[in-house]
Amino acid sequence: MPIIETGRAKNIAKFEYFILFISGFGVTYNPTKVPIKLVSLNTTIQ
C-alpha cells in the first residue's frame, strides 16, 4: 500500500520550493501586489 503524504508539512515543503523557484527569476520577478512579493512570501513561511 503506498504512503500518501498530506497535510501541513507537505504544503510547507511545496511553498518553500515555490519560493526557491521564483527566487531564480531574480529581478525579473517583480509583482505589483505586496502579498506576493518575494519578501512577503519569505516572511510568511517563517
PDBQT receptor file of N, H, CA, C and O in Angstrom, charges set to zero:
ATOM      1  N   MET A   1       0.848  -1.175   0.000  1.00  0.00    +0.000 N 
ATOM      2  CA  MET A   1       0.000   0.000   0.000  1.00  0.00    +0.000 C 
ATOM      3  C   MET A   1       0.893   1.238   0.000  1.00  0.00    +0.000 C 
ATOM      4  O   MET A   1       1.797   1.339   0.830  1.00  0.00    +0.000 OA
ATOM      5  N   PRO A   2       0.660   2.178  -0.911  1.00  0.00    +0.000 N 
ATOM      6  CA  PRO A   2       1.509   3.373  -0.994  1.00  0.00    +0.000 C 
ATOM      7  C   PRO A   2       1.261   4.320   0.187  1.00  0.00    +0.000 C 
ATOM      8  O   PRO A   2       0.160   4.391   0.733  1.00  0.00    +0.000 OA
ATOM      9  N   ILE A   3       2.299   5.027   0.552  1.00  0.00    +0.000 N 
ATOM     10  H   ILE A   3       3.194   4.969   0.108  1.00  0.00    +0.000 HD
ATOM     11  CA  ILE A   3       2.189   6.022   1.611  1.00  0.00    +0.000 C 
ATOM     12  C   ILE A   3       1.868   7.362   0.958  1.00  0.00    +0.000 C 
ATOM     13  O   ILE A   3       2.592   7.821   0.075  1.00  0.00    +0.000 OA
ATOM     14  N   ILE A   4       0.790   7.977   1.393  1.00  0.00    +0.000 N 
ATOM     15  H   ILE A   4       0.202   7.604   2.111  1.00  0.00    +0.000 HD
ATOM     16  CA  ILE A   4       0.374   9.257   0.827  1.00  0.00    +0.000 C 
ATOM     17  C   ILE A   4       0.680  10.349   1.849  1.00  0.00    +0.000 C 
ATOM     18  O   ILE A   4       0.176  10.334   2.972  1.00  0.00    +0.000 OA
ATOM     19  N   GLU A   5       1.522  11.299   1.428  1.00  0.00    +0.000 N 
ATOM     20  H   GLU A   5       1.931  11.311   0.516  1.00  0.00    +0.000 HD
ATOM     21  CA  GLU A   5       1.861  12.403   2.316  1.00  0.00    +0.000 C 
ATOM     22  C   GLU A   5       0.842  13.519   2.126  1.00  0.00    +0.000 C 
ATOM     23  O   GLU A   5       0.624  13.988   1.009  1.00  0.00    +0.000 OA
ATOM     24  N   THR A   6       0.238  13.928   3.195  1.00  0.00    +0.000 N 
ATOM     25  H   THR A   6       0.415  13.547   4.103  1.00  0.00    +0.000 HD
ATOM     26  CA  THR A   6      -0.700  15.039   3.141  1.00  0.00    +0.000 C 
ATOM     27  C   THR A   6      -0.493  15.912   4.352  1.00  0.00    +0.000 C 
ATOM     28  O   THR A   6       0.215  15.546   5.290  1.00  0.00    +0.000 OA
ATOM     29  N   GLY A   7      -1.103  17.045   4.323  1.00  0.00    +0.000 N 
ATOM     30  H   GLY A   7      -1.678  17.343   3.561  1.00  0.00    +0.000 HD
ATOM     31  CA  GLY A   7      -1.102  17.901   5.492  1.00  0.00    +0.000 C 
ATOM     32  C   GLY A   7      -0.161  19.070   5.401  1.00  0.00    +0.000 C 
ATOM     33  O   GLY A   7       0.388  19.396   4.349  1.00  0.00    +0.000 OA
ATOM     34  N   ARG A   8      -0.001  19.680   6.538  1.00  0.00    +0.000 N 
ATOM     35  H   ARG A   8      -0.448  19.416   7.393  1.00  0.00    +0.000 HD
ATOM     36  CA  ARG A   8       0.749  20.931   6.664  1.00  0.00    +0.000 C 
ATOM     37  C   ARG A   8       2.207  20.804   6.227  1.00  0.00    +0.000 C 
ATOM     38  O   ARG A   8       2.714  21.676   5.522  1.00  0.00    +0.000 OA
ATOM     39  N   ALA A   9       2.874  19.755   6.626  1.00  0.00    +0.000 N 
ATOM     40  H   ALA A   9       2.462  19.046   7.199  1.00  0.00    +0.000 HD
ATOM     41  CA  ALA A   9       4.293  19.598   6.296  1.00  0.00    +0.000 C 
ATOM     42  C   ALA A   9       4.510  19.559   4.787  1.00  0.00    +0.000 C 
ATOM     43  O   ALA A   9       5.453  20.163   4.277  1.00  0.00    +0.000 OA
ATOM     44  N   LYS A  10       3.656  18.863   4.087  1.00  0.00    +0.000 N 
ATOM     45  H   LYS A  10       2.889  18.372   4.502  1.00  0.00    +0.000 HD
ATOM     46  CA  LYS A  10       3.796  18.780   2.638  1.00  0.00    +0.000 C 
ATOM     47  C   LYS A  10       3.510  20.139   1.988  1.00  0.00    +0.000 C 
ATOM     48  O   LYS A  10       4.200  20.540   1.051  1.00  0.00    +0.000 OA
ATOM     49  N   ASN A  11       2.503  20.836   2.485  1.00  0.00    +0.000 N 
ATOM     50  H   ASN A  11       1.942  20.510   3.246  1.00  0.00    +0.000 HD
ATOM     51  CA  ASN A  11       2.188  22.160   1.944  1.00  0.00    +0.000 C 
ATOM     52  C   ASN A  11       3.326  23.144   2.171  1.00  0.00    +0.000 C 
ATOM     53  O   ASN A  11       3.639  23.946   1.291  1.00  0.00    +0.000 OA
ATOM     54  N   ILE A  12       3.942  23.090   3.339  1.00  0.00    +0.000 N 
ATOM     55  H   ILE A  12       3.688  22.439   4.054  1.00  0.00    +0.000 HD
ATOM     56  CA  ILE A  12       5.066  23.979   3.626  1.00  0.00    +0.000 C 
ATOM     57  C   ILE A  12       6.243  23.655   2.722  1.00  0.00    +0.000 C 
ATOM     58  O   ILE A  12       6.904  24.562   2.216  1.00  0.00    +0.000 OA
ATOM     59  N   ALA A  13       6.509  22.395   2.518  1.00  0.00    +0.000 N 
ATOM     60  H   ALA A  13       5.972  21.658   2.929  1.00  0.00    +0.000 HD
ATOM     61  CA  ALA A  13       7.613  21.985   1.643  1.00  0.00    +0.000 C 
ATOM     62  C   ALA A  13       7.385  22.478   0.221  1.00  0.00    +0.000 C 
ATOM     63  O   ALA A  13       8.320  22.950  -0.425  1.00  0.00    +0.000 OA
ATOM     64  N   LYS A  14       6.171  22.375  -0.267  1.00  0.00    +0.000 N 
ATOM     65  H   LYS A  14       5.412  21.991   0.258  1.00  0.00    +0.000 HD
ATOM     66  CA  LYS A  14       5.870  22.853  -1.624  1.00  0.00    +0.000 C 
ATOM     67  C   LYS A  14       5.950  24.369  -1.705  1.00  0.00    +0.000 C 
ATOM     68  O   LYS A  14       6.399  24.911  -2.715  1.00  0.00    +0.000 OA
ATOM     69  N   PHE A  15       5.521  25.056  -0.657  1.00  0.00    +0.000 N 
ATOM     70  H   PHE A  15       5.157  24.616   0.164  1.00  0.00    +0.000 HD
ATOM     71  CA  PHE A  15       5.596  26.512  -0.634  1.00  0.00    +0.000 C 
ATOM     72  C   PHE A  15       7.048  26.974  -0.624  1.00  0.00    +0.000 C 
ATOM     73  O   PHE A  15       7.399  27.938  -1.305  1.00  0.00    +0.000 OA
ATOM     74  N   GLU A  16       7.892  26.289   0.145  1.00  0.00    +0.000 N 
ATOM     75  H   GLU A  16       7.607  25.506   0.698  1.00  0.00    +0.000 HD
ATOM     76  CA  GLU A  16       9.321  26.618   0.159  1.00  0.00    +0.000 C 
ATOM     77  C   GLU A  16       9.944  26.380  -1.211  1.00  0.00    +0.000 C 
ATOM     78  O   GLU A  16      10.787  27.159  -1.655  1.00  0.00    +0.000 OA
ATOM     79  N   TYR A  17       9.534  25.311  -1.879  1.00  0.00    +0.000 N 
ATOM     80  H   TYR A  17       8.849  24.678  -1.518  1.00  0.00    +0.000 HD
ATOM     81  CA  TYR A  17      10.026  25.048  -3.227  1.00  0.00    +0.000 C 
ATOM     82  C   TYR A  17       9.583  26.152  -4.187  1.00  0.00    +0.000 C 
ATOM     83  O   TYR A  17      10.356  26.586  -5.041  1.00  0.00    +0.000 OA
ATOM     84  N   PHE A  18       8.341  26.601  -4.044  1.00  0.00    +0.000 N 
ATOM     85  H   PHE A  18       7.713  26.249  -3.350  1.00  0.00    +0.000 HD
ATOM     86  CA  PHE A  18       7.816  27.683  -4.875  1.00  0.00    +0.000 C 
ATOM     87  C   PHE A  18       8.636  28.956  -4.683  1.00  0.00    +0.000 C 
ATOM     88  O   PHE A  18       8.974  29.629  -5.657  1.00  0.00    +0.000 OA
ATOM     89  N   ILE A  19       8.957  29.288  -3.432  1.00  0.00    +0.000 N 
ATOM     90  H   ILE A  19       8.683  28.741  -2.641  1.00  0.00    +0.000 HD
ATOM     91  CA  ILE A  19       9.766  30.474  -3.155  1.00  0.00    +0.000 C 
ATOM     92  C   ILE A  19      11.148  30.334  -3.778  1.00  0.00    +0.000 C 
ATOM     93  O   ILE A  19      11.669  31.286  -4.358  1.00  0.00    +0.000 OA
ATOM     94  N   LEU A  20      11.732  29.166  -3.661  1.00  0.00    +0.000 N 
ATOM     95  H   LEU A  20      11.308  28.393  -3.190  1.00  0.00    +0.000 HD
ATOM     96  CA  LEU A  20      13.043  28.912  -4.271  1.00  0.00    +0.000 C 
ATOM     97  C   LEU A  20      12.967  29.053  -5.791  1.00  0.00    +0.000 C 
ATOM     98  O   LEU A  20      13.872  29.607  -6.415  1.00  0.00    +0.000 OA
ATOM     99  N   PHE A  21      11.899  28.557  -6.373  1.00  0.00    +0.000 N 
ATOM    100  H   PHE A  21      11.163  28.107  -5.866  1.00  0.00    +0.000 HD
ATOM    101  CA  PHE A  21      11.710  28.622  -7.820  1.00  0.00    +0.000 C 
ATOM    102  C   PHE A  21      11.608  30.063  -8.302  1.00  0.00    +0.000 C 
ATOM    103  O   PHE A  21      12.274  30.442  -9.265  1.00  0.00    +0.000 OA
ATOM    104  N   ILE A  22      10.778  30.873  -7.639  1.00  0.00    +0.000 N 
ATOM    105  H   ILE A  22      10.237  30.565  -6.856  1.00  0.00    +0.000 HD
ATOM    106  CA  ILE A  22      10.636  32.256  -8.107  1.00  0.00    +0.000 C 
ATOM    107  C   ILE A  22      11.854  33.098  -7.755  1.00  0.00    +0.000 C 
ATOM    108  O   ILE A  22      12.084  34.135  -8.378  1.00  0.00    +0.000 OA
ATOM    109  N   SER A  23      12.632  32.675  -6.775  1.00  0.00    +0.000 N 
ATOM    110  H   SER A  23      12.445  31.833  -6.269  1.00  0.00    +0.000 HD
ATOM    111  CA  SER A  23      13.880  33.371  -6.466  1.00  0.00    +0.000 C 
ATOM    112  C   SER A  23      14.853  33.276  -7.634  1.00  0.00    +0.000 C 
ATOM    113  O   SER A  23      15.683  34.162  -7.839  1.00  0.00    +0.000 OA
ATOM    114  N   GLY A  24      14.742  32.206  -8.386  1.00  0.00    +0.000 N 
ATOM    115  H   GLY A  24      14.068  31.487  -8.219  1.00  0.00    +0.000 HD
ATOM    116  CA  GLY A  24      15.607  32.005  -9.541  1.00  0.00    +0.000 C 
ATOM    117  C   GLY A  24      15.381  33.024 -10.651  1.00  0.00    +0.000 C 
ATOM    118  O   GLY A  24      16.248  33.216 -11.504  1.00  0.00    +0.000 OA
ATOM    119  N   PHE A  25      14.239  33.670 -10.645  1.00  0.00    +0.000 N 
ATOM    120  H   PHE A  25      13.534  33.515  -9.952  1.00  0.00    +0.000 HD
ATOM    121  CA  PHE A  25      13.963  34.689 -11.660  1.00  0.00    +0.000 C 
ATOM    122  C   PHE A  25      14.719  35.985 -11.400  1.00  0.00    +0.000 C 
ATOM    123  O   PHE A  25      14.881  36.802 -12.307  1.00  0.00    +0.000 OA
ATOM    124  N   GLY A  26      15.177  36.176 -10.178  1.00  0.00    +0.000 N 
ATOM    125  H   GLY A  26      15.045  35.512  -9.442  1.00  0.00    +0.000 HD
ATOM    126  CA  GLY A  26      15.916  37.389  -9.839  1.00  0.00    +0.000 C 
ATOM    127  C   GLY A  26      15.028  38.618  -9.919  1.00  0.00    +0.000 C 
ATOM    128  O   GLY A  26      13.885  38.595  -9.462  1.00  0.00    +0.000 OA
ATOM    129  N   VAL A  27      15.551  39.688 -10.498  1.00  0.00    +0.000 N 
ATOM    130  H   VAL A  27      16.479  39.706 -10.869  1.00  0.00    +0.000 HD
ATOM    131  CA  VAL A  27      14.803  40.952 -10.576  1.00  0.00    +0.000 C 
ATOM    132  C   VAL A  27      13.658  40.890 -11.575  1.00  0.00    +0.000 C 
ATOM    133  O   VAL A  27      12.810  41.782 -11.596  1.00  0.00    +0.000 OA
ATOM    134  N   THR A  28      13.620  39.858 -12.399  1.00  0.00    +0.000 N 
ATOM    135  H   THR A  28      14.309  39.133 -12.382  1.00  0.00    +0.000 HD
ATOM    136  CA  THR A  28      12.528  39.696 -13.353  1.00  0.00    +0.000 C 
ATOM    137  C   THR A  28      11.200  39.486 -12.634  1.00  0.00    +0.000 C 
ATOM    138  O   THR A  28      10.157  39.938 -13.107  1.00  0.00    +0.000 OA
ATOM    139  N   TYR A  29      11.237  38.801 -11.493  1.00  0.00    +0.000 N 
ATOM    140  H   TYR A  29      12.085  38.434 -11.109  1.00  0.00    +0.000 HD
ATOM    141  CA  TYR A  29      10.026  38.595 -10.703  1.00  0.00    +0.000 C 
ATOM    142  C   TYR A  29       9.795  39.835  -9.862  1.00  0.00    +0.000 C 
ATOM    143  O   TYR A  29      10.435  40.022  -8.827  1.00  0.00    +0.000 OA
ATOM    144  N   ASN A  30       8.878  40.681 -10.311  1.00  0.00    +0.000 N 
ATOM    145  H   ASN A  30       8.359  40.528 -11.152  1.00  0.00    +0.000 HD
ATOM    146  CA  ASN A  30       8.606  41.933  -9.632  1.00  0.00    +0.000 C 
ATOM    147  C   ASN A  30       7.102  42.215  -9.668  1.00  0.00    +0.000 C 
ATOM    148  O   ASN A  30       6.659  43.072 -10.434  1.00  0.00    +0.000 OA
ATOM    149  N   PRO A  31       6.306  41.506  -8.848  1.00  0.00    +0.000 N 
ATOM    150  CA  PRO A  31       4.867  41.729  -8.867  1.00  0.00    +0.000 C 
ATOM    151  C   PRO A  31       4.509  43.077  -8.238  1.00  0.00    +0.000 C 
ATOM    152  O   PRO A  31       5.267  43.611  -7.428  1.00  0.00    +0.000 OA
ATOM    153  N   THR A  32       3.371  43.613  -8.611  1.00  0.00    +0.000 N 
ATOM    154  H   THR A  32       2.755  43.180  -9.269  1.00  0.00    +0.000 HD
ATOM    155  CA  THR A  32       2.938  44.895  -8.062  1.00  0.00    +0.000 C 
ATOM    156  C   THR A  32       2.229  44.733  -6.728  1.00  0.00    +0.000 C 
ATOM    157  O   THR A  32       2.235  45.659  -5.916  1.00  0.00    +0.000 OA
ATOM    158  N   LYS A  33       1.628  43.598  -6.484  1.00  0.00    +0.000 N 
ATOM    159  H   LYS A  33       1.624  42.846  -7.143  1.00  0.00    +0.000 HD
ATOM    160  CA  LYS A  33       0.910  43.364  -5.228  1.00  0.00    +0.000 C 
ATOM    161  C   LYS A  33       1.885  42.929  -4.138  1.00  0.00    +0.000 C 
ATOM    162  O   LYS A  33       2.678  42.006  -4.327  1.00  0.00    +0.000 OA
ATOM    163  N   VAL A  34       1.812  43.604  -3.001  1.00  0.00    +0.000 N 
ATOM    164  H   VAL A  34       1.168  44.353  -2.847  1.00  0.00    +0.000 HD
ATOM    165  CA  VAL A  34       2.736  43.361  -1.901  1.00  0.00    +0.000 C 
ATOM    166  C   VAL A  34       2.672  41.932  -1.357  1.00  0.00    +0.000 C 
ATOM    167  O   VAL A  34       3.724  41.358  -1.076  1.00  0.00    +0.000 OA
ATOM    168  N   PRO A  35       1.486  41.330  -1.194  1.00  0.00    +0.000 N 
ATOM    169  CA  PRO A  35       1.452  39.983  -0.603  1.00  0.00    +0.000 C 
ATOM    170  C   PRO A  35       2.181  38.905  -1.403  1.00  0.00    +0.000 C 
ATOM    171  O   PRO A  35       2.553  37.872  -0.848  1.00  0.00    +0.000 OA
ATOM    172  N   ILE A  36       2.387  39.132  -2.694  1.00  0.00    +0.000 N 
ATOM    173  H   ILE A  36       2.085  39.972  -3.145  1.00  0.00    +0.000 HD
ATOM    174  CA  ILE A  36       3.079  38.107  -3.489  1.00  0.00    +0.000 C 
ATOM    175  C   ILE A  36       4.508  38.496  -3.850  1.00  0.00    +0.000 C 
ATOM    176  O   ILE A  36       5.148  37.835  -4.667  1.00  0.00    +0.000 OA
ATOM    177  N   LYS A  37       5.007  39.571  -3.239  1.00  0.00    +0.000 N 
ATOM    178  H   LYS A  37       4.487  40.109  -2.575  1.00  0.00    +0.000 HD
ATOM    179  CA  LYS A  37       6.417  39.916  -3.421  1.00  0.00    +0.000 C 
ATOM    180  C   LYS A  37       7.263  38.901  -2.662  1.00  0.00    +0.000 C 
ATOM    181  O   LYS A  37       6.799  38.303  -1.691  1.00  0.00    +0.000 OA
ATOM    182  N   LEU A  38       8.482  38.709  -3.096  1.00  0.00    +0.000 N 
ATOM    183  H   LEU A  38       8.859  39.194  -3.885  1.00  0.00    +0.000 HD
ATOM    184  CA  LEU A  38       9.358  37.699  -2.514  1.00  0.00    +0.000 C 
ATOM    185  C   LEU A  38       9.599  37.937  -1.026  1.00  0.00    +0.000 C 
ATOM    186  O   LEU A  38       9.648  36.984  -0.250  1.00  0.00    +0.000 OA
ATOM    187  N   VAL A  39       9.746  39.174  -0.628  1.00  0.00    +0.000 N 
ATOM    188  H   VAL A  39       9.706  39.949  -1.259  1.00  0.00    +0.000 HD
ATOM    189  CA  VAL A  39       9.970  39.493   0.784  1.00  0.00    +0.000 C 
ATOM    190  C   VAL A  39       8.771  39.059   1.631  1.00  0.00    +0.000 C 
ATOM    191  O   VAL A  39       8.944  38.492   2.710  1.00  0.00    +0.000 OA
ATOM    192  N   SER A  40       7.567  39.322   1.146  1.00  0.00    +0.000 N 
ATOM    193  H   SER A  40       7.426  39.782   0.270  1.00  0.00    +0.000 HD
ATOM    194  CA  SER A  40       6.364  38.936   1.871  1.00  0.00    +0.000 C 
ATOM    195  C   SER A  40       6.235  37.418   1.950  1.00  0.00    +0.000 C 
ATOM    196  O   SER A  40       5.851  36.882   2.989  1.00  0.00    +0.000 OA
ATOM    197  N   LEU A  41       6.552  36.727   0.863  1.00  0.00    +0.000 N 
ATOM    198  H   LEU A  41       6.864  37.162   0.019  1.00  0.00    +0.000 HD
ATOM    199  CA  LEU A  41       6.457  35.274   0.869  1.00  0.00    +0.000 C 
ATOM    200  C   LEU A  41       7.449  34.662   1.850  1.00  0.00    +0.000 C 
ATOM    201  O   LEU A  41       7.136  33.685   2.531  1.00  0.00    +0.000 OA
ATOM    202  N   ASN A  42       8.651  35.241   1.922  1.00  0.00    +0.000 N 
ATOM    203  H   ASN A  42       8.905  36.035   1.369  1.00  0.00    +0.000 HD
ATOM    204  CA  ASN A  42       9.646  34.723   2.852  1.00  0.00    +0.000 C 
ATOM    205  C   ASN A  42       9.231  34.930   4.294  1.00  0.00    +0.000 C 
ATOM    206  O   ASN A  42       9.505  34.074   5.135  1.00  0.00    +0.000 OA
ATOM    207  N   THR A  43       8.581  36.032   4.609  1.00  0.00    +0.000 N 
ATOM    208  H   THR A  43       8.358  36.728   3.926  1.00  0.00    +0.000 HD
ATOM    209  CA  THR A  43       8.141  36.256   5.982  1.00  0.00    +0.000 C 
ATOM    210  C   THR A  43       6.938  35.380   6.325  1.00  0.00    +0.000 C 
ATOM    211  O   THR A  43       6.716  35.059   7.492  1.00  0.00    +0.000 OA
ATOM    212  N   THR A  44       6.168  34.997   5.320  1.00  0.00    +0.000 N 
ATOM    213  H   THR A  44       6.348  35.258   4.372  1.00  0.00    +0.000 HD
ATOM    214  CA  THR A  44       5.025  34.124   5.548  1.00  0.00    +0.000 C 
ATOM    215  C   THR A  44       5.470  32.747   6.014  1.00  0.00    +0.000 C 
ATOM    216  O   THR A  44       4.815  32.144   6.863  1.00  0.00    +0.000 OA
ATOM    217  N   ILE A  45       6.547  32.253   5.486  1.00  0.00    +0.000 N 
ATOM    218  H   ILE A  45       7.079  32.744   4.797  1.00  0.00    +0.000 HD
ATOM    219  CA  ILE A  45       6.997  30.901   5.778  1.00  0.00    +0.000 C 
ATOM    220  C   ILE A  45       7.660  30.797   7.151  1.00  0.00    +0.000 C 
ATOM    221  O   ILE A  45       7.761  29.697   7.696  1.00  0.00    +0.000 OA
ATOM    222  N   GLN A  46       8.106  31.896   7.713  1.00  0.00    +0.000 N 
ATOM    223  H   GLN A  46       8.024  32.789   7.271  1.00  0.00    +0.000 HD
ATOM    224  CA  GLN A  46       8.823  31.831   8.989  1.00  0.00    +0.000 C 
ATOM    225  C   GLN A  46       7.915  31.706  10.138  1.00  0.00    +0.000 C 
ATOM    226  O   GLN A  46       8.369  31.639  11.280  1.00  0.00    +0.000 OA
TER     227      GLN A  46
